Amino acid sequence: MSYGFSGKFELIVKDILLKLYSLHFVRETLLQYSFQNLKGHRRMLSDKTRVHKFKKAIMKTVRKYDTVLDVGTGTGILAFFAANMGAKKIYAVDYSKIIHLAQEIATKNNFNNITFIRANLNRIKIPKVDCIISELIGGSVVDEGIIDKMRFARKFLKNDGKMIPKKIEIMFSPAESNEFDFFWQKRYGIDFSPFHRKLSEKTYPIQITNRTEFLSNDKLVYSLNFYSLPKIIFVEKTFKITKNGYLNCFCAYFKIYLTDTIQINSLDNNPEWKSFILPVKEALKVKKGDLVKLKVWTAKNNTEWKWDYELLS
Ligand SMILES: C[S@@+](CC[C@H](N)C(=O)[O-])C[C@H]1O[C@@H](n2cnc3c(N)ncnc32)[C@H](O)[C@@H]1O
């Protein structure tokens, strides 16, 4: 079959565009444009748990006369909460056009101590602040680039400054999940393993229910501390299997600590954050007492998870 010159040319151009997508700059540009869309902001503003918990955390943390940096202000909601607490000056930064709407909302509500800056965070110049607020938490925690962005933002924090959130604990555990359509077994009598191998390169969001069977009582807990962010995450752990089964993924879930006492847990039925799984290339038949080693690290400017695993016994 022939597609003709123009058809082939179109496919080549599309392949190039897809390759470009793997470049950090291109992905960031797409993220910037996606945040222009009101749909995502509507969803985030409608997530009452998310908004109320951030509001409570801001009420607990921001003091009268504080200076505040709101990284990725979006519709301005977190900056407005800080203004209500009597902050002296708020720098609200966003690279997306949504910031113009935030500005309009500020005018409508007489918030006149907020400076809106439409720019990439890594281009701004502001004085050091008492408090940094941000919500750049992706579905797999890292996919919106929170690590590198917050490491950069941290430069603007005074030595005794405060951050919201202050840390995120990420838990990984070996599991046998029915939530995800695994192709590691024959499907329709056909070996689909090449398809599965490709599928197992990415993480997938899921809502952990009791259909997800954890195969170990152990957890790998990584604590992402916003006061001292790593260059990359690299962790490993050996798990003791507590029941027989097929290990077809590692389940990950996380707890966002907005303050020591105000938390959001991705295991609770949140509209914004679910859990996610790291599928394995080959499902492992495991039995009680087996030892399984997991290595997890971040790649692509800390926006993706990579992992490897091994049955030790
Ligand atoms: C998840 S939204 C949160 C919006 C708002 N703070 C809220 O809680 O509803 C993240 C926002 O950060 C902005 N953002 C992400 N990376 C940024 C960067 N490097 N520089 C400036 N803004 C950024 C996006 O455009 C988006 O509006």
The ligand as an SDF file (V2000), in Angstrom:
LIG
                    3D

 27 29  0  0  0  0  0  0  0  0999 V2000
   -2.0350   23.2680   39.2660 C   0  0  0  0  0  0  0  0  0  0  0  0
   -2.1880   24.9530   38.7600 S   0  0  0  0  0  0  0  0  0  0  0  0
   -2.5640   25.7200   40.3040 C   0  0  0  0  0  0  0  0  0  0  0  0
   -3.2700   27.0460   40.1530 C   0  0  0  0  0  0  0  0  0  0  0  0
   -3.6510   27.7310   41.4720 C   0  0  0  0  0  0  0  0  0  0  0  0
   -2.4890   28.0190   42.2960 N   0  0  0  0  0  0  0  0  0  0  0  0
   -4.6190   26.8880   42.2530 C   0  0  0  0  0  0  0  0  0  0  0  0
   -4.2450   26.3540   43.3090 O   0  0  0  0  0  0  0  0  0  0  0  0
   -5.7680   26.7460   41.8110 O   0  0  0  0  0  0  0  0  0  0  0  0
   -0.5070   25.3550   38.4570 C   0  0  0  0  0  0  0  0  0  0  0  0
   -0.2660   26.6900   37.7960 C   0  0  0  0  0  0  0  0  0  0  0  0
    1.1500   26.8770   37.7440 O   0  0  0  0  0  0  0  0  0  0  0  0
    1.5090   27.5020   36.5270 C   0  0  0  0  0  0  0  0  0  0  0  0
    2.9130   27.1610   36.2740 N   0  0  0  0  0  0  0  0  0  0  0  0
    3.4580   25.9120   36.1500 C   0  0  0  0  0  0  0  0  0  0  0  0
    4.7720   25.9890   35.9320 N   0  0  0  0  0  0  0  0  0  0  0  0
    5.1090   27.3040   35.9360 C   0  0  0  0  0  0  0  0  0  0  0  0
    6.3380   28.0100   35.7450 C   0  0  0  0  0  0  0  0  0  0  0  0
    7.5000   27.3880   35.5400 N   0  0  0  0  0  0  0  0  0  0  0  0
    6.3040   29.3630   35.7850 N   0  0  0  0  0  0  0  0  0  0  0  0
    5.1390   30.0310   35.9970 C   0  0  0  0  0  0  0  0  0  0  0  0
    3.9350   29.4130   36.1690 N   0  0  0  0  0  0  0  0  0  0  0  0
    3.9170   28.0680   36.1500 C   0  0  0  0  0  0  0  0  0  0  0  0
    0.5120   26.9340   35.5140 C   0  0  0  0  0  0  0  0  0  0  0  0
    0.3360   27.7930   34.4050 O   0  0  0  0  0  0  0  0  0  0  0  0
   -0.7620   26.7970   36.3650 C   0  0  0  0  0  0  0  0  0  0  0  0
   -1.6030   27.9120   36.2330 O   0  0  0  0  0  0  0  0  0  0  0  0
  1  2  1  0
  2  3  1  0
  2 10  1  0
  3  4  1  0
  4  5  1  0
  5  6  1  0
  5  7  1  0
  7  8  2  0
  7  9  1  0
 10 11  1  0
 11 12  1  0
 11 26  1  0
 12 13  1  0
 13 14  1  0
 13 24  1  0
 14 15  1  0
 14 23  1  0
 15 16  2  0
 16 17  1  0
 17 18  1  0
 17 23  2  0
 18 19  1  0
 18 20  2  0
 20 21  1  0
 21 22  2  0
 22 23  1  0
 24 25  1  0
 24 26  1  0
 26 27  1  0
M  CHG  2   2   1   9  -1
M  END
$$$$
